[in-house]
Amino acid sequence: MGGVPVGQAAAGVLVQWLGPRATILVLGAFLAMLAAAATLSGEVRRAPPVAQARARLVS
């Protein structure tokens, strides 16, 4: 939750410096890199199904 104000401030600065179109492209590229990193992460790919993970937490 603490990252939301930082992201909003960064987006505001980018809009001021680059303009709206370039900001959308920069932020879109950043999100695409995050998605690729999560996809390539072995921990994420080997994560158990949600139901199985919940069952471990409850027991």
Backbone as ProteinMPNN parsed JSONL, in Angstrom:
{"seq_chain_A": "MGGVPVGQAAAGVLVQWLGPRATILVLGAFLAMLAAAATLSGEVRRAPPVAQARARLVS", "coords_chain_A": {"N_chain_A": [[0.815, -1.2, 0.0], [2.057, 1.192, 0.527], [3.366, 1.873, -1.74], [1.709, 3.106, -3.535], [1.377, 6.017, -3.312], [3.972, 6.736, -4.088], [4.108, 5.753, -6.698], [2.123, 7.319, -7.875], [3.239, 9.864, -7.598], [5.555, 9.517, -9.145], [4.394, 9.061, -11.651], [3.185, 11.537, -12.066], [5.444, 13.209, -12.229], [6.664, 12.131, -14.501], [4.696, 12.704, -16.434], [4.863, 15.467, -16.441], [7.517, 15.838, -17.379], [7.772, 14.216, -19.729], [5.344, 14.145, -21.075], [1.93, 13.04, -21.716], [1.576, 10.798, -23.525], [4.133, 9.607, -23.845], [4.594, 8.985, -21.186], [2.654, 7.031, -20.695], [3.654, 5.04, -22.382], [6.167, 4.542, -21.185], [5.431, 3.682, -18.576], [3.856, 1.5, -19.292], [5.788, -0.151, -20.475], [7.361, -0.64, -18.235], [5.529, -2.084, -16.627], [5.179, -4.296, -18.286], [7.735, -5.406, -18.135], [7.771, -6.128, -15.427], [5.74, -8.064, -15.44], [6.904, -9.976, -17.121], [9.128, -10.689, -15.57], [7.83, -11.849, -13.352], [6.584, -13.973, -14.646], [8.767, -15.474, -15.509], [9.877, -16.203, -13.138], [10.865, -18.804, -11.072], [9.783, -19.433, -8.574], [7.196, -18.396, -8.692], [6.135, -19.878, -10.819], [6.206, -22.441, -9.75], [4.464, -22.331, -7.671], [1.964, -23.506, -5.402], [-1.478, -24.497, -6.117], [-4.133, -22.176, -5.294], [-6.143, -23.159, -3.517], [-4.816, -25.304, -2.307], [-2.693, -23.981, -1.046], [-4.13, -22.402, 0.763], [-5.231, -24.415, 2.349], [-2.95, -25.342, 3.641], [-2.34, -23.138, 5.226], [-4.482, -23.062, 6.998], [-4.376, -25.473, 8.378]], "CA_chain_A": [[0.0, 0.0, 0.0], [2.913, 2.364, 0.588], [3.89, 2.181, -3.06], [0.738, 3.853, -4.341], [1.734, 7.438, -3.432], [5.23, 6.856, -4.836], [3.749, 5.572, -8.097], [1.379, 8.493, -8.328], [4.193, 10.966, -7.732], [6.405, 9.229, -10.303], [3.595, 9.28, -12.856], [3.033, 12.983, -12.219], [6.717, 13.759, -12.706], [6.84, 11.691, -15.885], [3.781, 13.466, -17.294], [5.424, 16.819, -16.565], [8.753, 15.812, -18.163], [7.687, 13.527, -21.018], [4.03, 14.263, -21.691], [1.077, 11.902, -21.403], [1.781, 9.616, -24.376], [5.401, 8.966, -23.486], [4.425, 8.43, -19.84], [1.919, 5.773, -20.835], [4.579, 4.069, -22.958], [7.18, 4.193, -20.181], [4.8, 2.884, -17.527], [3.468, 0.233, -19.903], [7.005, -0.962, -20.605], [7.716, -1.056, -16.874], [4.603, -3.147, -16.218], [5.488, -5.477, -19.087], [8.938, -6.021, -17.56], [7.364, -6.781, -14.181], [4.992, -9.269, -15.795], [7.873, -10.951, -17.632], [9.907, -11.169, -14.431], [6.977, -12.756, -12.583], [6.364, -15.164, -15.455], [9.999, -16.241, -15.564], [10.279, -16.576, -11.785], [10.603, -20.191, -10.73], [8.916, -19.479, -7.399], [5.814, -18.148, -9.123], [5.693, -20.995, -11.66], [6.06, -23.65, -8.938], [3.552, -22.062, -6.553], [0.836, -24.435, -5.363], [-2.794, -23.882, -6.366], [-4.618, -21.355, -4.179], [-6.852, -23.998, -2.549], [-3.812, -26.074, -1.574], [-1.975, -23.044, -0.192], [-5.032, -22.045, 1.867], [-5.338, -25.567, 3.237], [-1.727, -25.363, 4.461], [-2.413, -22.07, 6.221], [-5.522, -23.362, 7.982], [-4.003, -26.615, 9.234]], "C_chain_A": [[0.853, 1.257, 0.0], [3.455, 2.773, -0.766], [2.963, 3.034, -3.911], [1.091, 5.343, -4.418], [3.019, 7.655, -4.224], [4.946, 6.716, -6.334], [3.008, 6.77, -8.663], [2.311, 9.689, -8.52], [5.089, 10.763, -8.949], [5.649, 9.469, -11.604], [3.405, 10.772, -13.102], [4.292, 13.642, -12.76], [6.946, 13.378, -14.161], [5.925, 12.461, -16.84], [4.326, 14.877, -17.507], [6.627, 16.837, -17.506], [8.554, 15.3, -19.584], [6.394, 13.763, -21.779], [3.235, 12.986, -21.47], [1.35, 10.652, -22.236], [3.05, 8.87, -24.002], [5.314, 8.336, -22.096], [3.702, 7.099, -19.898], [2.828, 4.696, -21.402], [5.617, 3.61, -21.939], [6.571, 3.3, -19.104], [4.327, 1.536, -18.056], [4.655, -0.699, -20.062], [7.457, -1.475, -19.241], [6.827, -2.201, -16.402], [4.836, -4.427, -17.014], [6.733, -6.18, -18.562], [8.62, -6.724, -16.246], [6.616, -8.078, -14.457], [5.928, -10.357, -16.313], [8.705, -11.527, -16.497], [9.098, -12.149, -13.587], [6.757, -14.058, -13.335], [7.593, -16.059, -15.458], [10.479, -16.714, -14.19], [9.89, -18.019, -11.487], [9.664, -20.323, -9.541], [7.449, -19.289, -7.785], [5.291, -19.336, -9.93], [5.459, -22.263, -10.851], [5.109, -23.46, -7.758], [2.387, -23.047, -6.583], [-0.469, -23.724, -5.722], [-3.296, -23.156, -5.11], [-5.292, -22.216, -3.114], [-5.859, -24.79, -1.694], [-3.029, -25.169, -0.614], [-2.843, -22.625, 1.001], [-5.152, -23.187, 2.857], [-4.109, -25.666, 4.139], [-1.783, -24.307, 5.537], [-3.395, -22.395, 7.338], [-5.07, -24.482, 8.921], [-2.803, -26.365, 10.074]], "O_chain_A": [[0.407, 2.296, -0.486], [3.947, 3.889, -0.93], [3.394, 3.621, -4.903], [1.103, 5.891, -5.52], [3.144, 8.642, -4.948], [5.481, 7.474, -7.143], [3.245, 7.18, -9.799], [2.183, 10.435, -9.492], [5.357, 11.705, -9.696], [6.206, 10.019, -12.554], [3.463, 11.217, -14.248], [4.232, 14.512, -13.628], [7.372, 14.208, -14.964], [6.345, 12.828, -17.937], [4.26, 15.417, -18.611], [6.752, 17.737, -18.336], [9.093, 15.868, -20.534], [6.352, 13.599, -22.998], [3.797, 11.962, -21.08], [1.355, 9.548, -21.693], [3.043, 7.647, -23.859], [5.893, 7.277, -21.856], [4.093, 6.145, -19.226], [2.78, 3.551, -20.952], [5.909, 2.418, -21.843], [7.145, 2.266, -18.762], [4.391, 0.534, -17.343], [4.545, -1.899, -19.812], [7.888, -2.621, -19.116], [7.319, -3.18, -15.84], [4.705, -5.525, -16.473], [6.789, -7.41, -18.542], [9.147, -7.804, -15.98], [6.839, -9.081, -13.779], [5.761, -11.531, -15.98], [8.959, -12.731, -16.467], [9.628, -13.172, -13.153], [6.744, -15.13, -12.731], [7.465, -17.282, -15.414], [11.39, -17.537, -14.1], [8.73, -18.404, -11.633], [8.835, -21.232, -9.506], [6.57, -19.963, -7.248], [4.148, -19.756, -9.753], [4.611, -23.079, -11.214], [4.975, -24.359, -6.928], [1.881, -23.386, -7.653], [-0.558, -22.499, -5.641], [-2.911, -23.503, -3.993], [-5.041, -22.024, -1.925], [-6.052, -24.925, -0.485], [-2.741, -25.569, 0.514], [-2.345, -22.509, 2.12], [-5.172, -22.963, 4.067], [-4.237, -26.047, 5.303], [-1.323, -24.542, 6.655], [-3.164, -22.041, 8.494], [-5.35, -24.443, 10.119], [-2.388, -27.24, 10.833]]}, "name": "protein", "num_of_chains": 1, "seq": "MGGVPVGQAAAGVLVQWLGPRATILVLGAFLAMLAAAATLSGEVRRAPPVAQARARLVS"}
